[in-house]
Amino acid sequence: MRLMLVGFGIIIMSFMIVSNAQAQSSPSASLKYPSTIQSKEDYVKVEKMVENLMGELYKINQLYPDFSYDHNYNDSKELVSVTVNGIDNFAVADKAAAYIMDLEKLGSVIREVDAAHLPEISDKKLEKLLNEIEAADYEPEEVQK
């Protein structure tokens, strides 16, 4: 009887996950990133990784503006996974969860960076930022499935 209830619970949970288009990503599902920043060049590489991930999440957010996510922690208060809701395409939801996990990893690396490894900001870099009108007119491309 107990085994049957567990099996029934698993089936119900699976149905709920599919019907809510929910995806979860754990640290092992995400890409490999550096664990520390040892130079200005490393910082620039990590910054570019963050920009790329944020660009991908922006595209997803434009296609699924109501998507949300939750962090899932273990008993030791370590982030173990991210749950994404509100995306009706499982592959896209899974990508979003993986991107968020990757951003969390990179964020922890950036928070520990030695200030000596931070590059100077140039006027050229500021010129590359979209102005308010350009940002309002930006149209994301379709997310690769």
VOZA-141582 format. One line per field, with one value per atom (N, C-alpha, C, O): residue number from 1; atom name; z, y, x. Coordinates in nm, 3 decimals. Example, Ala and Ser with C-alpha at 12.3 -4.5 7.8 and 13.67 -1.06 7.14 Angstrom:
<vexmis>
num <- 1 1 1 1 2 2 2 2
atomo <- N CA C O N CA C O
w <- 0.780 0.780 0.780 0.846 0.708 0.714 0.787 0.804
v <- -0.569 -0.450 -0.330 -0.332 -0.225 -0.106 0.003 0.114
u <- 1.319 1.230 1.320 1.424 1.285 1.367 1.290 1.341
</vexmis>
This chain:
<vexmis>
num <- 1 1 1 1 2 2 2 2 3 3 3 3 4 4 4 4 5 5 5 5 6 6 6 6 7 7 7 7 8 8 8 8 9 9 9 9 10 10 10 10 11 11 11 11 12 12 12 12 13 13 13 13 14 14 14 14 15 15 15 15 16 16 16 16 17 17 17 17 18 18 18 18 19 19 19 19 20 20 20 20 21 21 21 21 22 22 22 22 23 23 23 23 24 24 24 24 25 25 25 25 26 26 26 26 27 27 27 27 28 28 28 28 29 29 29 29 30 30 30 30 31 31 31 31 32 32 32 32 33 33 33 33 34 34 34 34 35 35 35 35 36 36 36 36 37 37 37 37 38 38 38 38 39 39 39 39 40 40 40 40 41 41 41 41 42 42 42 42 43 43 43 43 44 44 44 44 45 45 45 45 46 46 46 46 47 47 47 47 48 48 48 48 49 49 49 49 50 50 50 50 51 51 51 51 52 52 52 52 53 53 53 53 54 54 54 54 55 55 55 55 56 56 56 56 57 57 57 57 58 58 58 58 59 59 59 59 60 60 60 60 61 61 61 61 62 62 62 62 63 63 63 63 64 64 64 64 65 65 65 65 66 66 66 66 67 67 67 67 68 68 68 68 69 69 69 69 70 70 70 70 71 71 71 71 72 72 72 72 73 73 73 73 74 74 74 74 75 75 75 75 76 76 76 76 77 77 77 77 78 78 78 78 79 79 79 79 80 80 80 80 81 81 81 81 82 82 82 82 83 83 83 83 84 84 84 84 85 85 85 85 86 86 86 86 87 87 87 87 88 88 88 88 89 89 89 89 90 90 90 90 91 91 91 91 92 92 92 92 93 93 93 93 94 94 94 94 95 95 95 95 96 96 96 96 97 97 97 97 98 98 98 98 99 99 99 99 100 100 100 100 101 101 101 101 102 102 102 102 103 103 103 103 104 104 104 104 105 105 105 105 106 106 106 106 107 107 107 107 108 108 108 108 109 109 109 109 110 110 110 110 111 111 111 111 112 112 112 112 113 113 113 113 114 114 114 114 115 115 115 115 116 116 116 116 117 117 117 117 118 118 118 118 119 119 119 119 120 120 120 120 121 121 121 121 122 122 122 122 123 123 123 123 124 124 124 124 125 125 125 125 126 126 126 126 127 127 127 127 128 128 128 128 129 129 129 129 130 130 130 130 131 131 131 131 132 132 132 132 133 133 133 133 134 134 134 134 135 135 135 135 136 136 136 136 137 137 137 137 138 138 138 138 139 139 139 139 140 140 140 140 141 141 141 141 142 142 142 142 143 143 143 143 144 144 144 144 145 145 145 145
atomo <- N CA C O N CA C O N CA C O N CA C O N CA C O N CA C O N CA C O N CA C O N CA C O N CA C O N CA C O N CA C O N CA C O N CA C O N CA C O N CA C O N CA C O N CA C O N CA C O N CA C O N CA C O N CA C O N CA C O N CA C O N CA C O N CA C O N CA C O N CA C O N CA C O N CA C O N CA C O N CA C O N CA C O N CA C O N CA C O N CA C O N CA C O N CA C O N CA C O N CA C O N CA C O N CA C O N CA C O N CA C O N CA C O N CA C O N CA C O N CA C O N CA C O N CA C O N CA C O N CA C O N CA C O N CA C O N CA C O N CA C O N CA C O N CA C O N CA C O N CA C O N CA C O N CA C O N CA C O N CA C O N CA C O N CA C O N CA C O N CA C O N CA C O N CA C O N CA C O N CA C O N CA C O N CA C O N CA C O N CA C O N CA C O N CA C O N CA C O N CA C O N CA C O N CA C O N CA C O N CA C O N CA C O N CA C O N CA C O N CA C O N CA C O N CA C O N CA C O N CA C O N CA C O N CA C O N CA C O N CA C O N CA C O N CA C O N CA C O N CA C O N CA C O N CA C O N CA C O N CA C O N CA C O N CA C O N CA C O N CA C O N CA C O N CA C O N CA C O N CA C O N CA C O N CA C O N CA C O N CA C O N CA C O N CA C O N CA C O N CA C O N CA C O N CA C O N CA C O N CA C O N CA C O N CA C O N CA C O N CA C O N CA C O N CA C O N CA C O N CA C O N CA C O N CA C O N CA C O N CA C O N CA C O N CA C O N CA C O N CA C O N CA C O N CA C O N CA C O N CA C O N CA C O
w <- 0.000 0.000 0.000 -0.074 0.083 0.093 -0.041 -0.084 -0.106 -0.235 -0.340 -0.425 -0.333 -0.428 -0.407 -0.505 -0.284 -0.256 -0.304 -0.357 -0.284 -0.332 -0.484 -0.540 -0.551 -0.697 -0.746 -0.843 -0.679 -0.715 -0.695 -0.777 -0.586 -0.559 -0.666 -0.708 -0.711 -0.818 -0.947 -1.017 -0.979 -1.102 -1.093 -1.190 -0.979 -0.961 -0.972 -1.039 -0.906 -0.912 -1.055 -1.098 -1.127 -1.266 -1.350 -1.431 -1.329 -1.404 -1.372 -1.462 -1.245 -1.205 -1.268 -1.312 -1.273 -1.332 -1.480 -1.528 -1.552 -1.696 -1.719 -1.807 -1.642 -1.665 -1.629 -1.686 -1.537 -1.501 -1.581 -1.559 -1.673 -1.752 -1.661 -1.678 -1.567 -1.467 -1.501 -1.545 -1.480 -1.501 -1.383 -1.320 -1.354 -1.246 -1.299 -1.379 -1.254 -1.290 -1.162 -1.072 -1.157 -1.042 -1.085 -1.205 -0.991 -1.028 -1.129 -1.213 -1.123 -1.217 -1.359 -1.455 -1.374 -1.507 -1.579 -1.700 -1.507 -1.570 -1.621 -1.596 -1.695 -1.759 -1.658 -1.543 -1.703 -1.618 -1.625 -1.733 -1.509 -1.499 -1.402 -1.319 -1.412 -1.321 -1.176 -1.149 -1.084 -0.943 -0.878 -0.771 -0.944 -0.894 -1.012 -1.126 -0.981 -1.080 -1.037 -0.928 -1.123 -1.088 -1.159 -1.130 -1.251 -1.327 -1.385 -1.379 -1.441 -1.508 -1.629 -1.661 -1.698 -1.815 -1.773 -1.842 -1.661 -1.610 -1.579 -1.610 -1.518 -1.485 -1.611 -1.614 -1.714 -1.839 -1.900 -1.953 -1.893 -1.945 -1.867 -1.926 -1.735 -1.652 -1.679 -1.686 -1.694 -1.725 -1.857 -1.867 -1.955 -2.086 -2.071 -2.134 -1.988 -1.964 -1.902 -1.942 -1.805 -1.740 -1.842 -1.846 -1.926 -2.028 -2.124 -2.161 -2.164 -2.255 -2.190 -2.252 -2.065 -1.994 -1.974 -1.992 -1.938 -1.919 -2.052 -2.054 -2.161 -2.292 -2.325 -2.376 -2.295 -2.321 -2.232 -2.278 -2.105 -2.016 -2.058 -2.042 -2.110 -2.159 -2.275 -2.281 -2.367 -2.480 -2.430 -2.477 -2.334 -2.279 -2.210 -2.226 -2.135 -2.065 -2.162 -2.132 -2.278 -2.377 -2.435 -2.467 -2.449 -2.503 -2.397 -2.429 -2.272 -2.161 -2.046 -1.946 -2.058 -1.958 -1.818 -1.722 -1.805 -1.674 -1.607 -1.504 -1.664 -1.602 -1.471 -1.455 -1.378 -1.248 -1.210 -1.273 -1.107 -1.062 -0.912 -0.850 -0.855 -0.711 -0.690 -0.761 -0.590 -0.550 -0.452 -0.367 -0.463 -0.372 -0.299 -0.361 -0.165 -0.082 -0.003 0.025 0.032 0.117 0.264 0.293 0.354 0.498 0.538 0.640 0.459 0.489 0.426 0.425 0.373 0.310 0.182 0.144 0.117 -0.012 -0.123 -0.114 -0.229 -0.343 -0.415 -0.455 -0.429 -0.494 -0.628 -0.713 -0.648 -0.777 -0.791 -0.695 -0.912 -0.943 -1.011 -1.102 -0.968 -1.029 -1.109 -1.058 -1.236 -1.326 -1.353 -1.380 -1.346 -1.373 -1.479 -1.497 -1.550 -1.641 -1.783 -1.861 -1.819 -1.957 -2.011 -1.955 -2.119 -2.168 -2.255 -2.303 -2.277 -2.353 -2.257 -2.205 -2.235 -2.135 -2.167 -2.077 -2.295 -2.332 -2.299 -2.249 -2.325 -2.294 -2.143 -2.091 -2.070 -1.924 -1.864 -1.769 -1.919 -1.871 -1.896 -1.811 -2.014 -2.043 -1.946 -1.896 -1.919 -1.826 -1.688 -1.625 -1.641 -1.511 -1.509 -1.412 -1.615 -1.623 -1.629 -1.564 -1.705 -1.713 -1.576 -1.538 -1.502 -1.370 -1.275 -1.198 -1.280 -1.196 -1.232 -1.144 -1.361 -1.405 -1.355 -1.313 -1.361 -1.310 -1.160 -1.112 -1.088 -0.944 -0.917 -0.828 -0.994 -0.979 -1.008 -0.932 -1.120 -1.157 -1.056 -1.027 -1.002 -0.901 -0.778 -0.721 -0.737 -0.619 -0.649 -0.560 -0.772 -0.811 -0.811 -0.763 -0.864 -0.872 -0.732 -0.707 -0.643 -0.507 -0.433 -0.340 -0.473 -0.405 -0.476 -0.433 -0.582 -0.661 -0.581 -0.506 -0.599 -0.543 -0.625 -0.748 -0.559 -0.629 -0.726 -0.822 -0.704 -0.795 -0.932 -1.030 -0.941 -1.069 -1.145 -1.251 -1.093 -1.162 -1.268 -1.238 -1.390 -1.496 -1.481 -1.415 -1.542 -1.543 -1.645 -1.745 -1.620 -1.713 -1.807 -1.765 -1.936 -2.037 -2.091 -2.075 -2.155 -2.217 -2.331 -2.357 -2.401 -2.511 -2.461 -2.527 -2.344 -2.290 -2.258 -2.281 -2.206 -2.176 -2.303 -2.302 -2.413 -2.539 -2.595 -2.668 -2.562 -2.615 -2.553 -2.611 -2.435 -2.368 -2.449 -2.510 -2.451 -2.522 -2.447 -2.324 -2.521 -2.454 -2.433 -2.478 -2.367 -2.331 -2.453 -2.451 -2.558 -2.680 -2.750 -2.794 -2.760 -2.824 -2.745 -2.805 -2.613 -2.530 -2.548 -2.552 -2.559 -2.577 -2.713 -2.725 -2.813 -2.948 -2.973 -3.080 -2.876 -2.895 -2.911 -2.832 -3.013 -3.037 -3.029 -3.109 -2.932 -2.919 -3.032 -3.090 -3.061 -3.160 -3.092 -2.970 -3.170 -3.116 -3.044 -3.092 -2.928 -2.852 -2.926 -2.973 -2.937 -3.002 -2.917 -2.797 -2.981 -2.906 -2.929 -2.874
v <- -0.119 0.000 0.126 0.220 0.126 0.241 0.266 0.380 0.158 0.169 0.225 0.305 0.182 0.232 0.382 0.456 0.427 0.569 0.651 0.761 0.598 0.668 0.677 0.784 0.568 0.568 0.666 0.739 0.668 0.762 0.906 0.993 0.931 1.064 1.108 1.224 1.017 1.049 1.083 1.177 1.007 1.033 1.170 1.247 1.202 1.332 1.444 1.544 1.428 1.531 1.550 1.663 1.441 1.451 1.526 1.611 1.495 1.564 1.713 1.795 1.748 1.888 1.961 2.075 1.896 1.959 1.987 2.097 1.889 1.907 2.011 2.096 2.005 2.098 2.241 2.334 2.262 2.396 2.442 2.552 2.360 2.390 2.436 2.544 2.353 2.385 2.312 2.197 2.378 2.313 2.343 2.448 2.251 2.270 2.247 2.157 2.328 2.309 2.303 2.384 2.206 2.194 2.231 2.241 2.251 2.294 2.203 2.251 2.074 1.983 2.000 1.959 2.061 2.077 2.199 2.212 2.289 2.412 2.398 2.299 2.500 2.497 2.516 2.552 2.493 2.511 2.656 2.712 2.714 2.851 2.855 2.766 2.961 2.971 2.985 3.042 2.932 2.942 3.066 3.107 3.127 3.250 3.338 3.293 3.465 3.561 3.598 3.651 3.570 3.590 3.708 3.742 3.773 3.884 3.971 3.935 4.084 4.170 4.099 4.115 4.022 3.947 3.845 3.829 3.778 3.684 3.756 3.706 3.875 3.952 3.988 3.977 4.032 4.070 3.948 3.960 3.831 3.709 3.675 3.641 3.685 3.656 3.757 3.722 3.884 3.988 3.957 3.976 3.912 3.878 3.758 3.755 3.661 3.546 3.591 3.545 3.683 3.735 3.808 3.789 3.892 3.965 3.870 3.894 3.763 3.666 3.595 3.579 3.553 3.487 3.581 3.541 3.704 3.801 3.829 3.847 3.832 3.849 3.734 3.756 3.613 3.497 3.500 3.470 3.537 3.547 3.660 3.649 3.767 3.878 3.831 3.863 3.754 3.700 3.613 3.623 3.528 3.439 3.521 3.493 3.623 3.707 3.783 3.807 3.821 3.889 3.794 3.837 3.667 3.569 3.517 3.481 3.513 3.462 3.563 3.536 3.677 3.784 3.748 3.815 3.645 3.609 3.496 3.443 3.459 3.349 3.396 3.513 3.302 3.331 3.216 3.110 3.239 3.132 3.139 3.244 3.027 3.016 2.947 2.854 2.995 2.929 2.818 2.834 2.706 2.594 2.567 2.546 2.568 2.553 2.423 2.371 2.370 2.252 2.297 2.416 2.202 2.233 2.321 2.390 2.319 2.401 2.539 2.613 2.573 2.705 2.724 2.837 2.614 2.620 2.608 2.527 2.687 2.680 2.547 2.515 2.469 2.339 2.332 2.250 2.420 2.419 2.546 2.621 2.566 2.676 2.616 2.534 2.656 2.609 2.724 2.835 2.696 2.797 2.760 2.644 2.857 2.837 2.936 3.042 2.900 2.994 2.993 3.082 2.895 2.881 2.752 2.645 2.760 2.642 2.550 2.447 2.584 2.501 2.449 2.526 2.317 2.260 2.287 2.315 2.279 2.302 2.445 2.466 2.542 2.682 2.702 2.773 2.640 2.651 2.592 2.648 2.481 2.417 2.508 2.520 2.570 2.664 2.781 2.821 2.836 2.949 2.909 2.986 2.792 2.745 2.730 2.768 2.675 2.658 2.794 2.813 2.888 3.022 3.090 3.153 3.076 3.138 3.075 3.145 2.942 2.875 2.924 2.949 2.937 2.984 3.126 3.158 3.212 3.348 3.348 3.428 3.260 3.250 3.211 3.267 3.115 3.073 3.189 3.216 3.257 3.369 3.483 3.549 3.505 3.608 3.581 3.673 3.455 3.424 3.443 3.482 3.417 3.440 3.590 3.633 3.669 3.814 3.877 3.969 3.829 3.886 3.866 3.941 3.768 3.738 3.799 3.775 3.876 3.926 4.028 4.108 4.022 4.120 4.248 4.243 4.362 4.490 4.521 4.596 4.466 4.489 4.428 4.466 4.333 4.267 4.333 4.284 4.441 4.511 4.604 4.682 4.598 4.687 4.829 4.850 4.924 5.061 5.070 4.998 5.158 5.176 5.290 5.399 5.262 5.363 5.427 5.373 5.542 5.608 5.525 5.529 5.449 5.365 5.260 5.231 5.203 5.103 5.165 5.103 5.287 5.354 5.386 5.385 5.414 5.444 5.322 5.337 5.201 5.079 5.048 4.973 5.104 5.076 5.132 5.238 5.061 5.108 5.228 5.228 5.328 5.437 5.394 5.287 5.476 5.439 5.412 5.320 5.489 5.471 5.341 5.265 5.316 5.192 5.070 4.971 5.077 4.965 4.940 4.825 5.046 5.031 4.968 4.895 4.995 4.942 4.806 4.748 4.755 4.629 4.513 4.499 4.431 4.313 4.190 4.175 4.101 3.982 3.884 3.878 3.807 3.702 3.579 3.569 3.490 3.369 3.284 3.269 3.227 3.142 3.010 2.951 2.966 2.837 2.725 2.720 2.633 2.523 2.394 2.291
u <- 0.082 0.000 0.087 0.060 0.191 0.280 0.350 0.362 0.396 0.464 0.368 0.408 0.243 0.144 0.120 0.107 0.114 0.096 0.215 0.198 0.335 0.455 0.451 0.478 0.418 0.408 0.303 0.325 0.189 0.083 0.130 0.102 0.202 0.255 0.353 0.352 0.436 0.533 0.460 0.498 0.358 0.281 0.214 0.218 0.154 0.088 0.190 0.166 0.305 0.409 0.459 0.480 0.476 0.521 0.419 0.454 0.291 0.187 0.187 0.173 0.204 0.205 0.324 0.310 0.437 0.555 0.532 0.562 0.479 0.455 0.345 0.359 0.238 0.128 0.164 0.108 0.256 0.299 0.420 0.470 0.468 0.587 0.700 0.756 0.731 0.831 0.960 0.957 1.071 1.199 1.288 1.276 1.376 1.472 1.611 1.634 1.702 1.841 1.922 1.905 2.009 2.097 2.239 2.265 2.330 2.465 2.532 2.609 2.506 2.571 2.520 2.586 2.400 2.342 2.396 2.378 2.460 2.505 2.648 2.716 2.690 2.820 2.933 2.909 3.056 3.173 3.219 3.236 3.239 3.286 3.402 3.419 3.484 3.598 3.552 3.447 3.632 3.597 3.657 3.614 3.756 3.816 3.857 3.869 3.878 3.929 4.070 4.090 4.166 4.307 4.371 4.486 4.298 4.356 4.245 4.128 4.284 4.186 4.128 4.010 4.211 4.163 4.056 3.956 4.079 3.979 3.848 3.740 3.859 3.740 3.662 3.539 3.733 3.667 3.597 3.486 3.660 3.597 3.470 3.368 3.477 3.360 3.250 3.132 3.288 3.190 3.118 2.997 3.193 3.134 3.038 2.932 3.077 2.989 2.857 2.750 2.865 2.745 2.658 2.537 2.721 2.645 2.575 2.460 2.643 2.582 2.464 2.359 2.481 2.372 2.253 2.138 2.281 2.173 2.101 1.980 2.175 2.113 2.019 1.909 2.062 1.976 1.851 1.741 1.868 1.752 1.659 1.538 1.714 1.631 1.544 1.425 1.603 1.525 1.410 1.297 1.441 1.338 1.230 1.111 1.271 1.175 1.085 0.968 1.137 1.055 0.950 0.839 0.983 0.890 0.792 0.679 0.837 0.756 0.764 0.831 0.697 0.712 0.663 0.699 0.581 0.529 0.607 0.564 0.721 0.794 0.857 0.893 0.868 0.926 1.019 1.017 1.098 1.187 1.204 1.183 1.243 1.268 1.401 1.437 1.474 1.598 1.564 1.476 1.632 1.611 1.742 1.846 1.735 1.854 1.848 1.739 1.965 1.970 1.973 1.963 1.987 1.987 2.105 2.099 2.212 2.330 2.322 2.421 2.206 2.182 2.264 2.294 2.298 2.367 2.264 2.171 2.280 2.190 2.212 2.324 2.105 2.118 2.046 2.081 1.946 1.876 1.793 1.773 1.745 1.654 1.532 1.546 1.415 1.291 1.231 1.214 1.198 1.140 0.995 0.965 0.907 0.764 0.717 0.777 0.610 0.546 0.598 0.565 0.678 0.725 0.666 0.690 0.588 0.517 0.602 0.552 0.725 0.817 0.923 1.003 0.924 1.014 1.161 1.239 1.200 1.341 1.383 1.494 1.297 1.327 1.330 1.416 1.235 1.232 1.360 1.415 1.406 1.528 1.649 1.737 1.653 1.761 1.761 1.866 1.643 1.632 1.684 1.758 1.647 1.693 1.845 1.911 1.901 2.047 2.117 2.220 2.062 2.122 2.121 2.220 2.012 2.004 2.106 2.171 2.119 2.220 2.360 2.442 2.386 2.517 2.543 2.654 2.441 2.456 2.485 2.565 2.421 2.446 2.591 2.655 2.642 2.782 2.877 2.970 2.852 2.939 2.928 3.027 2.810 2.792 2.876 2.934 2.883 2.965 3.114 3.190 3.155 3.295 3.324 3.429 3.232 3.251 3.252 3.330 3.167 3.163 3.295 3.324 3.373 3.501 3.622 3.735 3.601 3.713 3.795 3.740 3.926 4.017 4.003 4.005 3.989 3.970 4.083 4.063 4.199 4.313 4.288 4.353 4.195 4.166 4.051 4.012 3.998 3.888 3.945 4.035 3.895 3.944 3.888 3.787 3.957 3.908 3.794 3.794 3.699 3.587 3.623 3.662 3.610 3.643 3.515 3.406 3.532 3.417 3.361 3.240 3.448 3.400 3.302 3.202 3.329 3.239 3.103 2.999 3.104 2.978 2.900 2.777 2.971 2.904 2.831 2.733 2.877 2.817 2.681 2.602 2.652 2.525 2.410 2.421 2.299 2.181 2.122 2.116 2.079 2.009 1.864 1.824 1.786 1.649 1.562 1.481 1.577 1.497 1.536 1.450 1.666 1.713 1.665 1.624 1.670 1.626 1.476 1.434 1.397 1.252 1.219 1.121 1.301 1.277 1.342 1.323 1.417 1.489 1.391 1.298 1.412 1.329 1.418 1.510 1.393 1.477 1.452 1.343 1.554 1.537 1.476 1.478 1.423 1.360 1.464 1.576 1.428 1.517 1.534 1.437 1.659 1.687 1.633 1.657 1.559 1.498 1.572 1.534
</vexmis>
